[in-house]
Amino acid sequence: MSNAQIDTFKLPVMLTALRLPSFQKHWQEIAEQADKEAWPAARFLAVLAEYEMAERETRRIQRHFNESKLLGGKTLATYQFEAVPSLPKAHIEALAGGDWIERGGNLIAIGNSGTGKTHILCAIGHALIEAGYRVLYSRTGDLVQKLQIARQELALENALAKLDKFDLIILDDITYAHKDQAETSVLFELIARRYEYKSIAIAANQPFSAWDQIFPDKAMTIAAIDRLVHHATILEMNAESFRRRAASDNQKAYANAPATTSVKSKPEEITDQDTTK
C-alpha cells in the first residue's frame, strides 16, 4: 500500500472499528512525541500497545470487581492482623497469590462472630481478581434461594453452569442459613459440582461438628464436609470480636471524658447477639 492510499483522517474510525480505544485516545500525543524525538516506527507502535494493554487490564479488573459483588473496603491493607494472632499475615498473602485456585482447592474460615472472616475472604477475593481470577461473593442463603428457584423453573443445570465461570465462589454466613431438604440439596449439588474442579471459600461461625443444622441429613453432612475439606486450607479465627472491642473502647472513652466535654450520646452496649464479619 502506498502512502498516497493511506488517509490518516480515517484513523479514528479505523481504531474504533478495531476496538482499540486506548490507541485512539493516545496516538496523536504519542505521534507528536515520536516525531519530535525521531522514534523508530516499532517504538511508536510498542508504546501505543503498552497503553492499550494496561488500560484493557484496568477495565477487566473493574468489570470483574463489579460482577463479583465483593464488599467494598475489605482488603488486606485494612484488616487488623494483630487482633487475630492465629492468622499469620504472610500465610494470607500467600493465599492471595492464587496457587490453590489452580488446584481447585477450597478455603474455610471458621471462628466466633466478629473476627473478620468475611473481611479476610473478601480481601483475598480482591487480590485474586487483580491476579486475573474471577470471583463471586454471596451470602449462602441468597445463593441457595436463587438455585432453588432455578430448580423449580427446571433451569438448575443452566444456573450451575453460569457459576462455573467463576474460579472462586465465596459463601458467607453458611451456618446462619437453616435450610429445608430441598434447599440443602441444591447447596450440596453446588459443592459436589465444584469438587476438585473449581474453588469455594466459606465463612462459618460453627465448627464442622455443628453443621448438621445446615444439612439435616447426616449422610449429606458428612459427604459435603468431606468434599470441602479434602483440598482445603482451614483458617481458625477465634479471637475477641472487633466490634465488641471497638464498643468497649468507645464506652471507656465516654466514661473517661471530662465533664466539660460535649458527648452527643452514650455508646450502646454490645450484646451477645451482635456480630461482626
N, C-alpha and C positions, 0 to 999 in steps of 0.2 A: 504493500500500500504506500503510495507516495504522500509526501507532506501536503500536496495540494488537495488530496482526498480527505484529509483529517480536518474536521470542523470542531475546534475547541469550544465553541459556544454550545455545542451539544453535550459537552462533558457532564454537566449536572444531570441532564436527562438520562444519559447512559449509566451514570453511577447509581441513580435511583432505580433504574431497571435491573441493575446488577446487585441491588440491595447492599450497597456499600456506603452507609450514611456517614461514617467517620472519614472516608475518603472525600466525600462531598463537602464535609464540614471543614476539613483542614487543607485540602490540596492547594488552594490559592496561596495561603500563608506559607506553606512549606515550599511551594514552587518559587516564590519570591526569594526565600532564603537560599534555596538551591541555586538560583540564577546568580545571586549576589556572591555566593561562596564557591561557585563553579563546581557543584557536586556532580559526580557521575550519575547517570540515569539510575543505576542499580541502587545507589544510596537513597536517592529521592523516593524510589519505589519501596525500599525497605522501611523507611521512616513512616510512610503512609500505612504500610501493612502493620507496623507495630501499633500505631494509633487504632487501627481497625480491630486488631486482636484484643488490645487492652479494653477498649470500650465495649466490645462484644462480651468479654468476660464480666465486666461490671453489670451489664444488662442481664446476663444469665444469672448472676448471683442474686440480683434484686428480684428477678422473676421467680426464682426458686425460694427465696425468702417469703415472698408473698403467698405462694401456694402452700408453704409448709405450715402456716398457722402457728408458728412458734411464738411464744410470749416475748414481747419486746423487753429489752433491758436486761435479760437474764443471760449474761455472758460470763466467761471465765474471769474476766477482769473485775466483775462486780460481785463475785462470790467470796464469802468470808471463810477462806480455808482454815484460818487459825481457830475458828469456832468448832470445827469438826476434826479433831486430831486423827481419827481413823481414816481420813480421806487425804492421802498424800497428793499434793498438787502435781508433782511430776507424773504420777500414775494417771491422773485425769488428763493431763496434757498429752500423754501418750495415746490414750483412748481417742482424743480429739483428732489424732492423725488418721484414724480410719482403717488400720490394717485388719481389725477384727470384722469390719464390714465386708471386706473382700472374701472372708471365710464363712460368711453367713452366720457370724456369732451374734449372741444376744448380750444385753446389758440390763442388770436388775439392781435397782437401788431400793434397799429395804431399811426402814428405820422409823422411829417415832415421828409424830407430826411436828412440823416446824423446823426441820433441819436442812431444808433446801434441796430435797430430792428432785422436785420439778425444776428448780433453778439449774442444778448441775446437768440434768438430762437435756434441757433446752440449750444450755451453754455448749455442750458437746454437739448438739444438733446444728447450732450456728456455725461452729468450726467446721463441721463436716460439709455443710453447704459451700463454704468458702473453698474447701478442698475438692469440690466437684461432685459431691454426692447429692442425692435428692432425699429429703426428709419430710415426714408428715407428723405433726403433733395433734393429739386428740385426747380428750377425756375418754376413758374406756366406755363409760355408759353412752356417750354421744355416738361413738363409732359403732358400738353394738346395736344401738337403735337403728342407725342407718342400714346396717347389714340385715337386720331383721325385717325392715320394710322392703328391702330388695328381695329377700326370700319370699315374702308374701306376694310380691309382684312377679315372681318367677325370674328374677334378674340377679340372683346372688352370685352366680359364676361371673357375670359381667362386672359386678361391683368388686369382687375379689381380684379380677384381672386388672382393673384400674389401679388397685392398690399395689399391684406387682411392680409398677413403675418406680415406686419409692424404695430406695436402698434401705431406709430405716423408718419404721413406724414407732413413734413414742406413745405408749398407752399410759396415761396418767390416772391416778386415783383408782387403780384396779380393785383394791379391797374395799372401796366405798360403794361399789356397784353390786347390789344384791339382785340377782337375775333369776328369772324363771327358766324352766328347762329349755324352751325354745331359744331364748337369748344366749344361754350358756352354750348351746350347740353351735351357734354362729361364731362365737368367740373361739371355741375350740377349733372350728374349721379354719379360722384365720391363723391360729397358732400352728396347726398341723400343716397348712399350705406353705407357710414360710420356713418351716423347719429345714435347716441345713441349706437354705436357698436364699432367703432374704432375712434381714435382721429386725429384731424387735427390742425396744427398750421399755422397761416397766418401772413405775414408781409405786411402791406398796408400803402401807403403814403396818402391815401384819406379817409375821413370819410365815413360811410355807405351811406350817402345821395348822394355820388358821384359814387356809384357802378353801376349805370345804364350804365356806359361806359364799364363795364365788361359783364354784362348781358343785352343786348339791349331790351330784352323782360321784361316789368315791372313786370309782374306776376312772372316770373322766378327769377328776382332780389329779390323780397320780400320773395319768398319761400326759396331761397338759404340763405339769411341773417337770416331768421327765424330759420333754421336748425343749422346754425353755432353758433348763439348767445344763443340758448336755454340752453345749458350746458357749457357756455364758461366763461373763465376768460379773461377780456379785459385789456390790458396794454396800458395806454395812455402815449406816449413817444414824447411829443412835447418839444423840447429844441433846443439850438444852435447846429448847425451841428459840429460834431467832426472835420471833415476835414476842414471846414471853419475856425474854431478856430485855428487849427494847422497851416493853411496857414497864418492866421493873425499874429500868434506868430512868424512865420518864417520871415514875412515881417518886423515886428518890430525889430527882431534881425538883419536883414540886414541893416535897417535904422540906428540902434544904433551902428553898428560895427565900430571900429576905422578905420581911413583911411588907416592905415598900415596893417590891417587885410586882408588876401587874401581870397576873396569870389569868388568862381568859377562862379556862376550865380545867378541872382536875382530870388527869388521865383515868380512863376506865380501867378497872382491874381485869386481868385476863383470867378466864375460867378454863377448866379442862376441856370445854367444848371448842375453844378457839384453836385454829390450826394455821400453820404456815407451810407452804410447799417449798 
